[in-house]
């Protein structure tokens, strides 16, 4: 009986580990430490990394213009105007050496310095003028101007005239014409620019072509010259309002020479106002003066001209 009770005790009352046991305390602390250590790592891995703060864009260093004119932003400009020419001086002469029929000796017939206005009845007329501006950069421009003038008249001579080796007698009816074609090509650099305009310099060339013709029905003569000349000038523009500007331009062309060599000059003055209806279209009106003179050496041909007058037209740009 005593022996049976000693062997049965372990099976009847199973052994349990109490919480206060040192091994239980160690196991519990280990599990809690692993849980607490792994949870923040998983939370941090789930969140995307924070993006660095973007720096604020720097403020623009370019000044904003306080005045923006209409019509000054373009690459190409074409202007056409009608010029009311008021010629005040129109002197032209041509001297030729003529060999009469049956002779071997040349005779020089000195030309009369003809006043086409007073002696031949040249009168005021309207003519077109054409202008082109190419603007590859804001301060750089290539300019082209063309003035085709053609005067034609008929009158009865009060005094005899010599022209192109021929003589025209007083009392004869003479038809006459005078051509003046002038081409100007230049480069403009606007050295000084500001909100309301600019001031620039021009360097270029002028191709000066003048031709005169007289005819009395039985004979006619034609004489002309073509003279290229280099030139310098200046131009300035001021905007009184956003749409209204005033422009002044002066260009002088000069070919030096003496009494026995070809020489000449051309002075071109333009003063005008522009009303810009839009940035593409403008209306212009102003005053123009052309002063020119030449001496061609062989054969001797001379001219002295002063033409001025008002003009009006339009300009187209893009």
C-alpha positions as CSV (number, residue, x, y, z in Angstrom):
1,X,0.0,0.0,0.0
2,X,2.8,2.3,0.8
3,X,4.6,1.4,-2.4
4,X,1.5,2.1,-4.6
5,X,1.1,5.6,-3.3
6,X,4.7,6.5,-4.0
7,X,4.5,5.6,-7.8
8,X,1.0,7.0,-8.4
9,X,1.6,10.5,-7.2
10,X,3.4,11.8,-10.2
11,X,0.6,10.8,-12.6
12,X,-2.3,11.9,-10.4
13,X,-0.9,15.5,-10.0
14,X,0.9,16.8,-13.1
15,X,3.8,19.2,-12.6
16,X,3.1,22.9,-13.8
17,X,5.5,25.8,-14.4
18,X,4.4,28.8,-12.4
19,X,4.8,32.3,-13.7
20,X,7.0,33.1,-10.9
21,X,9.6,30.6,-12.0
22,X,12.9,32.1,-13.2
23,X,12.8,30.3,-16.6
24,X,9.3,31.5,-17.4
25,X,10.3,35.1,-16.7
26,X,13.3,34.8,-19.1
27,X,11.3,33.3,-21.9
28,X,8.6,36.0,-21.7
29,X,11.1,38.8,-21.7
30,X,12.8,37.4,-24.8
31,X,9.6,37.1,-26.8
32,X,8.5,40.7,-25.9
33,X,11.9,42.0,-26.9
34,X,11.7,40.4,-30.3
35,X,8.2,41.7,-30.9
36,X,9.0,45.2,-30.0
37,X,12.2,45.2,-32.1
38,X,10.6,43.8,-35.3
39,X,7.4,46.0,-35.3
40,X,9.1,49.5,-35.8
41,X,11.3,47.9,-38.6
42,X,8.2,46.7,-40.5
43,X,6.5,50.1,-40.0
44,X,9.5,52.0,-41.3
45,X,9.9,49.6,-44.3
46,X,6.3,50.2,-45.4
47,X,6.7,54.0,-45.5
48,X,8.4,55.5,-48.6
49,X,11.4,57.6,-48.0
50,X,10.8,61.3,-47.5
51,X,11.5,63.5,-50.5
52,X,14.0,66.4,-49.9
53,X,12.5,69.8,-50.0
54,X,12.8,71.5,-53.4
55,X,14.5,74.9,-53.4
56,X,12.5,77.9,-54.4
57,X,13.1,79.1,-58.1
58,X,15.4,82.1,-58.2
59,X,13.8,85.4,-59.0
60,X,14.2,86.6,-62.7
61,X,17.1,89.1,-63.1
62,X,15.7,90.5,-66.4
63,X,13.8,93.8,-65.8
64,X,10.2,93.9,-67.0
65,X,9.7,96.9,-69.4
66,X,7.2,99.4,-68.1
67,X,6.3,100.5,-71.7
68,X,5.8,98.1,-74.5
69,X,5.2,99.8,-77.9
70,X,3.0,98.2,-80.5
71,X,4.7,97.3,-83.8
72,X,8.4,96.9,-82.6
73,X,8.4,93.1,-82.4
74,X,8.9,91.8,-86.0
75,X,11.4,90.0,-88.3
76,X,10.3,91.4,-91.6
77,X,8.7,94.7,-92.6
78,X,7.6,96.1,-96.0
79,X,6.5,99.7,-96.5
80,X,5.0,101.4,-99.5
81,X,4.2,105.1,-99.8
82,X,3.0,107.6,-102.4
83,X,5.4,110.6,-102.6
84,X,4.2,114.0,-103.8
85,X,7.4,115.2,-105.4
86,X,8.0,119.0,-105.6
87,X,11.2,119.3,-107.6
88,X,12.8,122.7,-107.2
89,X,16.2,122.0,-109.0
90,X,16.4,119.7,-112.0
91,X,19.5,120.6,-113.9
92,X,21.0,118.1,-116.4
93,X,23.5,118.2,-119.2
94,X,25.3,115.9,-121.6
95,X,28.4,116.7,-123.7
96,X,29.2,114.4,-126.7
97,X,31.9,114.2,-129.4
98,X,30.3,113.8,-132.8
99,X,31.9,112.9,-136.0
100,X,29.9,114.4,-138.9
101,X,29.1,112.3,-142.0
102,X,32.0,112.4,-144.5
103,X,34.5,113.6,-141.9
104,X,37.1,111.9,-139.8
105,X,37.4,114.7,-137.3
106,X,35.3,114.5,-134.1
107,X,33.6,117.6,-133.0
108,X,32.7,118.1,-129.3
109,X,29.3,119.6,-128.8
110,X,29.1,121.0,-125.3
111,X,25.8,120.2,-123.7
112,X,23.5,122.9,-122.4
113,X,22.9,122.8,-118.6
114,X,19.2,122.3,-119.1
115,X,16.7,123.3,-116.5
116,X,14.1,120.5,-116.9
117,X,11.6,122.4,-114.7
118,X,11.9,125.9,-116.2
119,X,12.8,125.2,-119.8
120,X,11.1,121.8,-120.5
121,X,8.0,122.2,-118.3
122,X,8.7,119.4,-115.7
123,X,6.0,119.5,-113.1
124,X,5.1,118.0,-109.7
125,X,4.1,114.4,-109.8
126,X,3.3,111.5,-107.4
127,X,5.6,108.5,-107.4
128,X,5.7,105.3,-105.3
129,X,8.6,104.5,-102.9
130,X,9.4,101.0,-101.5
131,X,11.1,100.1,-98.3
132,X,12.1,96.7,-96.9
133,X,13.6,96.0,-93.4
134,X,14.9,92.5,-92.4
135,X,15.5,92.3,-88.6
136,X,17.5,89.1,-87.7
137,X,18.2,90.4,-84.2
138,X,16.5,93.2,-82.1
139,X,19.4,95.6,-82.7
140,X,20.4,94.6,-86.2
141,X,18.6,95.5,-89.4
142,X,19.2,95.2,-93.1
143,X,17.5,98.0,-95.1
144,X,16.5,98.3,-98.7
145,X,14.9,101.4,-100.3
146,X,13.9,102.1,-103.9
147,X,12.7,105.4,-105.5
148,X,11.6,105.1,-109.1
149,X,11.0,108.6,-110.4
150,X,9.9,109.2,-114.1
151,X,9.1,112.7,-115.3
152,X,7.6,113.2,-118.8
153,X,6.6,116.4,-120.4
154,X,6.3,118.3,-123.7
155,X,6.9,122.0,-124.4
156,X,7.9,124.6,-127.1
157,X,11.5,125.7,-126.6
158,X,12.1,129.4,-125.9
159,X,15.9,129.1,-126.4
160,X,18.1,126.6,-128.4
161,X,19.5,123.6,-126.5
162,X,22.4,121.2,-127.1
163,X,21.9,117.7,-125.7
164,X,23.6,114.3,-126.4
165,X,25.5,115.8,-129.4
166,X,22.4,117.2,-131.0
167,X,21.0,120.7,-131.3
168,X,17.4,121.7,-130.7
169,X,16.2,125.0,-132.0
170,X,14.0,127.6,-130.4
171,X,10.4,127.3,-131.4
172,X,10.6,123.6,-131.8
173,X,8.2,121.3,-129.8
174,X,10.3,119.0,-127.8
175,X,9.2,116.0,-125.8
176,X,11.4,115.2,-122.8
177,X,11.7,112.7,-120.0
178,X,13.9,112.3,-117.0
179,X,14.4,109.0,-115.2
180,X,15.7,108.9,-111.7
181,X,16.0,105.4,-110.2
182,X,17.7,105.1,-106.9
183,X,18.5,102.0,-104.9
184,X,19.7,102.1,-101.3
185,X,21.1,99.2,-99.3
186,X,22.2,99.5,-95.7
187,X,23.0,97.9,-92.4
188,X,21.5,99.5,-89.3
189,X,22.7,99.0,-85.7
190,X,20.6,100.4,-82.9
191,X,23.3,101.3,-80.5
192,X,21.0,103.0,-77.9
193,X,17.7,101.4,-77.1
194,X,15.1,102.3,-74.4
195,X,11.5,101.5,-73.7
196,X,10.1,104.3,-75.9
197,X,12.5,104.0,-78.9
198,X,16.1,103.8,-80.2
199,X,18.9,105.6,-81.8
200,X,21.0,103.8,-84.4
201,X,23.7,104.2,-87.0
202,X,23.5,103.2,-90.7
203,X,26.3,102.2,-93.1
204,X,25.4,101.4,-96.7
205,X,25.6,102.0,-100.4
206,X,23.6,104.0,-103.0
207,X,23.2,103.0,-106.6
208,X,22.4,106.3,-108.4
209,X,21.0,106.1,-111.9
210,X,19.8,109.1,-113.9
211,X,18.8,109.3,-117.6
212,X,17.4,112.1,-119.7
213,X,15.9,112.0,-123.2
214,X,14.9,114.7,-125.7
215,X,13.0,114.4,-129.0
216,X,11.7,116.9,-131.6
217,X,10.2,114.3,-134.0
218,X,13.1,114.3,-136.4
219,X,15.9,113.4,-133.9
220,X,16.2,112.2,-130.4
221,X,19.0,111.7,-127.9
222,X,19.3,109.8,-124.7
223,X,22.1,110.1,-122.1
224,X,22.4,108.5,-118.7
225,X,24.8,107.6,-115.9
226,X,25.1,105.0,-113.2
227,X,27.2,105.8,-110.2
228,X,27.6,103.7,-107.0
229,X,28.3,105.7,-103.8
230,X,29.1,104.6,-100.2
231,X,27.3,106.3,-97.3
232,X,26.8,106.7,-93.6
233,X,23.7,107.9,-91.7
234,X,21.7,107.9,-88.5
235,X,18.2,107.1,-87.5
236,X,16.1,107.6,-84.4
237,X,12.6,106.7,-83.3
238,X,10.5,107.8,-80.3
239,X,7.1,106.4,-79.2
240,X,4.8,109.2,-77.9
241,X,2.2,106.5,-77.1
242,X,2.0,102.8,-77.4
243,X,0.8,103.1,-81.0
244,X,2.2,106.4,-82.2
245,X,5.9,106.9,-83.1
246,X,8.0,109.6,-84.7
247,X,11.0,108.7,-86.8
248,X,13.8,110.7,-88.3
249,X,16.5,109.4,-90.6
250,X,19.4,111.0,-92.4
251,X,21.8,109.3,-94.8
252,X,24.6,110.8,-96.9
253,X,26.3,109.1,-99.8
254,X,29.4,110.5,-101.3
255,X,31.9,109.5,-104.1
256,X,35.0,111.7,-103.9
257,X,36.6,113.0,-107.1
258,X,38.1,116.1,-108.8
259,X,37.0,118.3,-111.7
260,X,38.3,115.7,-114.2
261,X,37.1,112.6,-112.5
262,X,33.7,111.1,-111.7
263,X,32.2,112.2,-108.4
264,X,28.8,112.8,-106.7
265,X,26.7,112.9,-103.6
266,X,23.2,112.0,-102.5
267,X,21.5,113.3,-99.3
268,X,18.4,111.5,-98.1
269,X,16.2,112.9,-95.3
270,X,13.0,111.3,-94.0
271,X,10.8,112.5,-91.2
272,X,7.6,110.7,-90.6
273,X,5.0,109.5,-88.1
274,X,3.5,106.0,-87.8
275,X,0.2,105.0,-86.3
276,X,0.3,101.3,-85.5
277,X,-3.3,99.9,-86.0
278,X,-1.9,96.5,-84.8
279,X,1.5,94.9,-84.4
280,X,1.2,93.9,-88.1
281,X,-0.2,97.0,-89.8
282,X,0.7,100.7,-89.5
283,X,-0.2,104.0,-91.3
284,X,2.6,106.4,-92.1
285,X,2.9,110.0,-93.2
286,X,5.7,112.5,-93.4
287,X,8.2,114.5,-95.4
288,X,11.1,113.4,-97.6
289,X,14.0,115.3,-99.2
290,X,16.5,114.0,-101.8
291,X,19.5,116.3,-102.7
292,X,21.8,114.9,-105.4
293,X,24.6,116.0,-107.7
294,X,27.1,114.3,-110.0
295,X,29.8,114.9,-112.5
296,X,30.6,112.0,-114.9
297,X,34.0,112.4,-116.5
298,X,33.9,110.8,-120.0
299,X,31.8,111.7,-121.7
300,X,31.0,114.7,-119.6
301,X,27.6,114.4,-118.0
302,X,26.4,116.5,-115.0
303,X,23.3,116.8,-112.9
304,X,22.0,118.8,-110.0
305,X,18.7,117.8,-108.3
306,X,16.6,118.8,-105.3
307,X,13.3,117.0,-104.8
308,X,11.2,117.2,-101.7
309,X,7.6,116.7,-100.6
310,X,5.2,114.9,-98.4
311,X,4.3,111.3,-98.5
312,X,1.7,108.9,-97.0
313,X,1.5,105.1,-97.1
314,X,1.4,102.0,-95.0
315,X,3.7,99.4,-93.4
316,X,3.2,95.7,-93.0
317,X,5.3,93.5,-90.7
318,X,5.5,90.1,-89.1
